[in-house]
Amino acid sequence: MSPWAPRRPCTAVGCPNLQPCPLHARRPWQQRLSRQQRGYGAAWERIRDQVLREEQRCAWGSLPNEDGPCWSDSSTADHIVPKAQGGTDDRENLRALCREHQQRKAGREGRAAQ
């Protein structure tokens, strides 16, 4: 970006400020944490591998509000109750999902969090 380029407006809806906006700029404490800091270190890898060994098919449809069963191979270990909502890494709170269903569930949870 050229030093003479005009400043862009803030990306927050309805904000009259220009970037970097003093109200909506990311603060140092809002930076994304590493996977280890978020609780996905070596212990999580062991639990994830156990889940994927035990459940080789996607477990979609095993809970209410999910359409029928999926017969795809599982590729991700999913928290039934998300960690952000108080879920734990206990085996009872984990299930194996295919990538498509994990992304669908993550999108649904993201929309609900907003």
JOUR-V374713 format. One record per run of one state. SS is the DSSP state (H for helix, E for strand, - for the rest). FROM is the first residue (numbers start at 0). TO is the last residue. If there is no record, write none. Layout:
SS,FROM,TO ; SS,FROM,TO
This chain:
-,0,7 ; E,8,8 ; -,9,16 ; E,17,17 ; -,18,26 ; H,27,29 ; -,30,40 ; H,41,53 ; -,54,55 ; E,56,56 ; -,57,71 ; E,72,72 ; -,73,74 ; E,75,78 ; -,79,81 ; H,82,84 ; -,85,89 ; H,90,92 ; E,93,96 ; -,97,97 ; H,98,112 ; -,113,113
